[in-house]
């Protein structure tokens, strides 16, 4: 039988034990034969002047690859794993960024640019190799160089570990922002932590989540460069000593501390074909001394290395489980470690080039705090300016409050970090003194405006005195910053009238909105090459740097031939995803089915549970023979639950138990398939987003700050079913209400419904809902493990259910029927899909970063 070019694999057989290899091997080899796109820079989309790109030749890539493979790594033949060839290529690509990296630093220095430090405890960067090749425009040259080794580029990709230095949307947003800052040639440096173990690997065993260490550095990281000359000392514990200096000024020093060294590792962040390479600096903790040699020689081996072990624990694991006291201490140590090292780095740079005069410091520096985690930077900058550089309080406070900017990412009060005063007093005594002083001065200001309003003082105090005294870190961020922004229009409005209402009344000018965005380079251009090529064939290639250009697709939304091409691209992407699902779950998805997808962190407010209830409803209908109006549907759910979050982990078990029952029932074979994809990560999302037909964004209204997964799905032509929550509101506004599947209570209705919420009455009044609950409560999905889902049914039936699951069940089911009806009307569905992509321009992270710069950073 003669194989068509479309289906044949020309490279070595894929490693079938690796699910990503399975889906990439044949597919990527097909697209590798297409003509690579050469970007035309859209000058109107860049405010900075882009340098002329001087790309390296194929011979240079080949020579460098050969040099690193044979000399740096000492290899003379390619092994089956391609590990050494991957490292040689990574080093080659890093080399080709070094010139631009160096010239970018020099350019910023020579222009005396205002600089932005983006402080984030999470950076979910994903794989670097494809991003580097894309942004450096080296695809054709790289593929040609690899021909000498009879190896395709795609076969090397899987050798790179996902840099999982984040839990989800917050860390991935930070990564998108760094890409846009470099692509816009803005002088922004990312500061984070070089966790040795990133977000845990998730295995599913008998339906349960099992966490395994994610040692992403076990094979090294060829992209990073250690910078030991910029190592800093970070203090912990000890005591504060107050004294009067020679000028009669009161001073403080932090003595008898237990210090840790912060060693920086730099990773290049290339802009899109503009010769700009910014920096992500990640800090690693090390002991000040290797170990106590006297104790070691005396036989006290454990004691000798105790200090070293304690120091290195700080950057050992991403976000330790803080359900224990030790976990809380380690998390606070991480936050202070990041903030102190980063601020010392910036101040050293200033002193090196400007001396000890700080009068213009605020004009040249901005610190963007990515959520509440790095808020301790407010007090730490005060300490460094006063204790280390001799400034008085007023001058230091003026600098701090004109350089700090705070981004809030949550509407959940419990997610706004607070730390016990007791813990602070022991671990960071000097910082606690400063926070008390900040609070006293602030409350005096509040009292002068609102005399005799003690209740307001209690509400606005940084120190929460109810029960054990605690420090409200979000309040410290607001008081110490000149800008406070939310990340979606609704989110910002709810901050103003809810969580931070007192502060908004006090400082309305501080509050602003910056709706999140995602980078189109990774999430459309790279992830969806078939759609990329189709779009560019119709409207050109400027959309890569100016996503508003996608609006030019609107006239094609009803074009029959274009719809056919669009459908074929989607079908190809669904085949890729089906292969990944099969490799990771053993569940077979039929590509003619509607691909219904919800992948994100597992949390009750995101309501994966509501999705499962609908799946059970469909299963019940199929078992009863009621398939009228039904459309064949493949439901994919994925995400990780925090290790200490019992309910989220029970929901994962429920999804898997339901999937096992559904997939083993012959009646469901034609109509319904369900899979939970384990170990969801960036590289998986690059396959999932292009293939999704329906994007589930079903959080309880008023709970999701923004969401960015919804934007990635929209950009790739998925239709959204969702509530009026987070950025869903703006997505619906952009694409039009008729092209968005809306259901559920809005945020105002949610709060009104709480007053008389009776979920049991809702269940009793709805026969479909009663049958669903009966299936769960009868043990239908857990016959061998009785009672394991009792907590789930109890939460649904509780009148105190914060997530109002029962309230939105009927609306969700009815809207899903509309989804099915529309999907069967193929031309209408394709029109909606095309319009979703064409209306996604405002959700580019380039637009978000321009807004940050225009309204907060003001970098010229």
Secondary structure, DSSP 8 states (H G I E B T S, - for coil): ----TTT---SS---TTSHHHHHHHHHHHHHHTS--------GGG-SS---------HHHHHHHHHHIIIIIS--SS--TT-HHHHHHHHHHHHHHHHHHHHHHHHHHHHTT--EEEEE-S-EEEE-SHHHHHHHHT-HHHHHHHHGGGT--HHHHHTTS--EEESSSHHHHHHHHHHHHHHHTT--EEEEEE--SB-S-EEEEETTEEEEE---TTTT--TTEEEEEEEEEEEEES-EEEEEE-TTS-EEEEEES-EEEEEEEEEEEEE-SSSS-EEEEEEEEEEESSS--HHHHHTT-HHHHTHHHHHHHHTTTBSS--TTSHHHHHHHHHHHHHHHHHHHHHHHHHHHHHHTT--TTHHHHEEEEEESSTTTTHHHHHHHIIIIIT---HHHHHHHHHTTEEEE-----GGGS-EEEHHHHHHH-HHHHHHHHHHHHHHHHHHHHHSTT-HHHHHHH-SEE-SSS-EEEHHHHHHHH-SEEEESSHHHHHHHHHTTTHHHHHH-GGGEEE----B-HIIIIIITTHHHHHHHHHHH-SGGGT-GGGGGGGGGGTT-HHHHHHHHHHHHHHHHHHHHHHHHHH-----TTSEEEEEES---GGGTHHHHHHHHHHHHHHHHTT--TT---EEEEEE----TT-HHHHHHHHHHHHHHHHHHT-GGGTTTEEEEEESS--HHHHHHHHHH-SEEEE---TTT-S--SHHHHHHHTT-EEEE-S-TTHHHHHHHH-GGGSEE-S--HHHHHHHHTT--HHHHHHT-HHHHHHHHHHHTTTT-TTSTTTTHHHHHHHH-TT-TT-HHHHHHHHHHHHHHHHHHHHSHHHHHHHHHHHHHT-GGGBHHHHHHHHIIIII---
